[in-house]
Structure formats: C-alpha cells, structure tokens
Amino acid sequence: MSKAFKLIEVVGTSSESYAVAINAAVEQARKSISGLGWFEVTDLRGAILEKGLEYQATVKIGFRLRDE
C-alpha cells in the first residue's frame, strides 16, 4: 500500500520568542487539519517594533492524506 503526504507552509508570530511563534503556527494548522505528522522550521526572522520585537517563524508542516 502506498501513502501520500501533503506539505503546507505556515508563518507563526509572537512577541515572546521563536519557540512560541513556531508553536503558534503548528497549533493554528492543527485547528483546521487533522493528522499532522511533522514540521520543519525553514526561516526565522523578526520585526523591530516601537514597543519591542516580533518573532516570526516560517514552518513547513506535513500530514498524511486520507485514503479513500
């Protein structure tokens, strides 16, 4: 039996840390997609704001496509 997977890219943000930004991306994807299996952080960057920093993380998230 063969399996197929899909890969999406999500950007999470946080005023606290990169870890929180990564978690935000994964948790948001989890709300609308079932069967998440893994993630890969592909980019870290940030914004300098008047009141502090904003951490941004680009995350690729993989999940298995359902068999029909």
Long-range contacts (C-beta under 8 A, 24 or more apart in sequence): 3-64, 3-65, 4-64, 4-65, 5-37, 5-62, 5-63, 5-64, 5-65, 6-62, 6-63, 6-65, 7-60, 7-61, 7-62, 8-33, 8-60, 8-61, 8-63, 9-42, 9-58, 9-59, 9-60, 9-61, 10-58, 10-59, 10-61, 11-56, 11-57, 11-58, 11-59, 12-56, 12-57, 12-59, 13-54, 13-55, 13-56, 13-57, 14-54, 14-55, 15-52, 15-53, 15-54, 15-55, 16-55, 17-55, 18-44, 18-55, 18-57, 20-55, 21-55, 21-56, 21-57, 22-57, 22-59, 25-57, 25-58, 25-59, 25-61, 26-59, 26-61, 29-61, 33-61, 33-63, 34-63, 35-63, 35-64, 35-66, 36-61, 36-62, 36-63, 37-62, 37-63, 37-64, 38-62
